[in-house]
Amino acid sequence: MKYYYLTDDSEKSLAPFFSKMVLAASFLSVVIIVGLMFVFWPRQPLSSFMIAEKIPYTFFLIFGATLIIYCYVNLCCGCGDMIQRGYHIIKYPTDKSTFEKEIGFYHYGLIAFLLHTLILLLPFVPLLILPAAISAVSLITFLKAVSILFTASLICRLFGFMVYLFWGRMSTLGYFVARAIMILFIFGTIFFAPFINPLRLLYVMNQRLNGIGFAFVSYMVIALVAILCLSITNHILVRHNINKD
């Protein structure tokens, strides 16, 4: 089995790990987070927060911004927006079949998604340590927050891939459906399903409110079930595409 996503940067790969488009998106994401850190960094000395027994919101603001950006990049990777378009894209406007559609999902696509989602997270980790420290967040809570970022982004990537399998990467409907679902997941669930909303959970972690353990476990269980369901659905769709060809 050749893992083309490590080296191939043609239109046959959905989101090559080290293609110019993916690296540019990662670099821009990190730059945005660095800029937001300057904006949201507390202007008061830490001693004033300690005296007032208040906790800076830096952890929640930076982790929340990272969550949104990180999820969106992974959604684009899953939808095929990061495909390196060749010189013939104007002459041949139809989609070219990718390796992710031609090889069994469990043997190729799922492995690529897990690895790439993790790799895309790594540049953010050193930056996330600073707001966690300034908000006096424990190491366990920090690791829980990072796991929330990872699972939420993996869900977005798997859903983006499902949209790609249904409509392809040039569908206007697919483009808006993918982004609408991400907005619903990241923001909409605050109102109708707060127990699965990652932003709310990050806020609870920042404030160290009661019930954080139960809230985190509930979110992780639901997130893992969602990842499993999306993986099974994508496997069925890829298998159908292979059998059809």
C-alpha positions as CSV (number, residue, x, y, z in Angstrom):
1,M,0.0,0.0,0.0
2,K,1.4,3.3,-1.1
3,Y,0.4,6.3,1.0
4,Y,0.3,8.9,-1.7
5,Y,-0.8,11.7,0.5
6,L,2.7,11.9,1.9
7,T,4.4,12.7,-1.4
8,D,1.9,13.1,-4.2
9,D,0.7,16.7,-4.8
10,S,-1.4,16.2,-7.9
11,E,-5.2,16.3,-8.4
12,K,-5.3,12.6,-7.5
13,S,-4.7,13.4,-3.8
14,L,-7.5,15.0,-1.8
15,A,-5.2,17.0,0.6
16,P,-1.5,16.2,0.3
17,F,0.2,16.7,3.6
18,F,3.0,18.9,2.4
19,S,1.5,20.5,-0.7
20,K,1.8,24.3,-1.1
21,M,-1.9,24.9,-0.5
22,V,-2.0,22.9,2.7
23,L,1.3,24.4,4.1
24,A,0.1,27.9,3.2
25,A,-3.2,27.3,5.0
26,S,-1.4,26.0,8.1
27,F,1.0,29.0,8.1
28,L,-1.8,31.5,7.7
29,S,-3.7,29.8,10.5
30,V,-0.8,30.1,12.9
31,V,-0.2,33.7,12.0
32,I,-3.9,34.5,12.7
33,I,-3.7,32.8,16.1
34,V,-0.4,34.7,16.9
35,G,-2.2,38.0,16.0
36,L,-5.2,37.1,18.2
37,M,-2.9,36.4,21.1
38,F,-1.6,39.9,20.9
39,V,-5.2,41.2,20.8
40,F,-6.6,39.1,23.6
41,W,-3.5,39.1,25.9
42,P,-4.4,40.6,29.3
43,R,-3.4,44.2,29.7
44,Q,-3.5,43.9,33.5
45,P,-0.7,42.3,35.5
46,L,-1.4,38.8,36.7
47,S,-1.2,39.9,40.3
48,S,-4.4,42.0,39.8
49,F,-6.3,38.9,38.7
50,M,-5.0,36.9,41.7
51,I,-6.1,39.7,44.1
52,A,-9.5,39.9,42.6
53,E,-9.8,36.1,42.4
54,K,-10.7,36.3,38.7
55,I,-9.5,34.1,35.8
56,P,-8.5,35.7,32.5
57,Y,-10.5,34.6,29.5
58,T,-7.3,34.2,27.4
59,F,-7.5,30.4,27.4
60,F,-11.1,30.3,26.1
61,L,-10.6,33.0,23.5
62,I,-7.4,31.5,22.0
63,F,-8.6,27.9,22.2
64,G,-12.0,28.9,20.7
65,A,-10.4,30.8,17.8
66,T,-8.0,27.9,17.2
67,L,-11.0,25.5,17.2
68,I,-12.8,27.5,14.5
69,I,-9.8,27.9,12.3
70,Y,-8.5,24.4,12.8
71,C,-12.0,22.9,12.1
72,Y,-12.4,25.0,8.9
73,V,-9.0,24.0,7.5
74,N,-9.9,20.3,8.1
75,L,-13.3,20.8,6.5
76,C,-11.6,22.2,3.4
77,C,-9.2,19.3,3.3
78,G,-12.1,16.8,3.5
79,C,-14.2,18.6,0.9
80,G,-11.3,18.6,-1.6
81,D,-10.7,22.4,-1.5
82,M,-7.0,21.7,-0.9
83,I,-6.5,19.7,-4.1
84,Q,-3.5,20.9,-6.1
85,R,-5.2,21.8,-9.4
86,G,-3.2,21.0,-12.5
87,Y,-2.7,23.0,-15.7
88,H,-5.6,21.2,-17.4
89,I,-8.3,22.1,-14.8
90,I,-9.7,24.7,-17.3
91,K,-9.7,22.4,-20.2
92,Y,-11.2,19.5,-18.2
93,P,-13.5,21.1,-15.6
94,T,-14.9,17.7,-14.3
95,D,-13.6,16.2,-11.1
96,K,-10.8,13.7,-11.3
97,S,-11.2,10.7,-9.1
98,T,-8.8,10.8,-6.1
99,F,-7.0,8.0,-4.3
100,E,-9.4,8.5,-1.4
101,K,-12.2,7.4,-3.6
102,E,-10.4,4.6,-5.3
103,I,-8.9,2.8,-2.2
104,G,-10.8,1.3,0.7
105,F,-11.6,4.0,3.3
106,Y,-10.3,2.1,6.3
107,H,-7.1,1.2,4.5
108,Y,-6.3,4.7,3.2
109,G,-8.6,7.6,3.8
110,L,-9.3,7.1,7.5
111,I,-5.5,6.7,8.2
112,A,-4.7,9.8,6.2
113,F,-7.4,11.8,8.0
114,L,-6.2,10.8,11.5
115,L,-2.6,11.5,10.7
116,H,-3.1,14.7,8.9
117,T,-5.6,16.1,11.5
118,L,-2.9,15.4,14.1
119,I,-0.1,17.0,12.0
120,L,-2.2,20.1,11.4
121,L,-2.7,20.4,15.2
122,L,1.0,20.3,16.1
123,P,1.9,23.9,15.0
124,F,-0.8,25.2,17.3
125,V,0.3,23.3,20.5
126,P,3.3,25.6,21.5
127,L,1.0,28.6,21.0
128,L,-1.8,27.1,23.1
129,I,0.6,26.5,26.1
130,L,0.9,30.2,26.7
131,P,-2.9,31.0,27.1
132,A,-3.3,27.9,29.2
133,A,-0.5,29.1,31.5
134,I,-1.8,32.6,31.8
135,S,-5.3,31.3,32.7
136,A,-3.7,28.9,35.3
137,V,-5.1,25.8,33.5
138,S,-3.8,22.5,34.7
139,L,-2.0,20.0,32.4
140,I,-4.9,17.6,32.5
141,T,-7.4,20.3,31.5
142,F,-5.0,21.4,28.7
143,L,-4.8,17.9,27.3
144,K,-8.6,17.6,27.5
145,A,-8.9,20.9,25.6
146,V,-6.5,19.7,22.9
147,S,-8.4,16.5,22.5
148,I,-11.6,18.5,22.0
149,L,-9.9,20.4,19.2
150,F,-8.7,17.2,17.6
151,T,-12.1,15.4,17.8
152,A,-14.1,18.4,16.6
153,S,-11.8,18.9,13.7
154,L,-11.8,15.2,12.7
155,I,-15.6,15.3,12.7
156,C,-15.5,18.3,10.4
157,R,-13.0,16.6,8.1
158,L,-15.0,13.4,7.9
159,F,-18.2,15.3,7.2
160,G,-16.4,17.3,4.6
161,F,-15.3,14.1,2.9
162,M,-18.9,12.8,3.0
163,V,-20.1,15.9,1.2
164,Y,-17.3,15.5,-1.3
165,L,-18.4,11.9,-2.0
166,F,-22.0,13.0,-2.5
167,W,-21.5,16.1,-4.6
168,G,-17.9,16.4,-5.6
169,R,-15.6,19.3,-5.0
170,M,-17.1,21.7,-7.6
171,S,-20.7,21.6,-6.3
172,T,-22.1,24.9,-5.1
173,L,-24.6,23.1,-3.0
174,G,-22.0,20.9,-1.4
175,Y,-19.8,23.9,-0.7
176,F,-22.6,25.6,1.3
177,V,-23.9,22.4,2.9
178,A,-20.5,21.6,4.4
179,R,-20.0,25.1,5.8
180,A,-23.6,25.3,7.1
181,I,-23.1,22.0,9.0
182,M,-19.8,23.3,10.5
183,I,-21.5,26.5,11.7
184,L,-24.4,24.5,13.1
185,F,-21.9,22.2,15.0
186,I,-19.6,24.9,16.3
187,F,-22.2,27.7,17.0
188,G,-25.7,26.3,16.6
189,T,-25.4,23.6,19.2
190,I,-24.8,26.3,21.9
191,F,-28.5,26.9,21.8
192,F,-30.2,23.5,21.2
193,A,-27.5,21.0,22.4
194,P,-25.0,22.7,24.7
195,F,-23.7,19.4,26.1
196,I,-22.0,18.6,22.7
197,N,-20.8,22.2,21.9
198,P,-17.0,22.3,22.0
199,L,-16.9,26.1,22.5
200,R,-19.1,25.9,25.6
201,L,-16.9,23.1,27.0
202,L,-13.8,25.2,26.5
203,Y,-15.5,28.1,28.4
204,V,-16.3,25.8,31.2
205,M,-12.7,24.6,31.4
206,N,-11.5,28.2,31.5
207,Q,-13.8,29.0,34.4
208,R,-13.2,25.6,36.1
209,L,-16.9,25.3,36.8
210,N,-18.4,22.3,38.5
211,G,-19.3,19.3,36.4
212,I,-16.4,19.7,34.0
213,G,-15.5,16.0,34.3
214,F,-19.0,14.8,33.4
215,A,-19.3,17.4,30.6
216,F,-16.0,16.4,29.0
217,V,-16.9,12.7,29.2
218,S,-20.3,13.3,27.7
219,Y,-18.8,15.3,24.8
220,M,-16.1,12.7,24.1
221,V,-18.6,9.9,24.0
222,I,-20.9,11.7,21.6
223,A,-17.9,12.9,19.5
224,L,-16.5,9.4,19.2
225,V,-19.9,8.0,18.2
226,A,-20.2,10.7,15.6
227,I,-16.7,9.8,14.3
228,L,-17.6,6.2,14.1
229,C,-20.9,6.8,12.3
230,L,-19.2,9.2,9.8
231,S,-16.4,6.7,9.2
232,I,-18.9,3.9,8.5
233,T,-20.9,6.1,6.1
234,N,-17.7,7.2,4.3
235,H,-16.6,3.5,4.0
236,I,-20.0,2.6,2.4
237,L,-19.8,5.5,0.0
238,V,-16.2,4.7,-1.0
239,R,-17.0,1.0,-1.4
240,H,-20.0,2.0,-3.6
241,N,-17.8,4.2,-5.7
242,I,-15.2,1.4,-6.1
243,N,-17.8,-1.2,-7.1
244,K,-19.5,1.2,-9.5
245,D,-16.2,1.7,-11.4
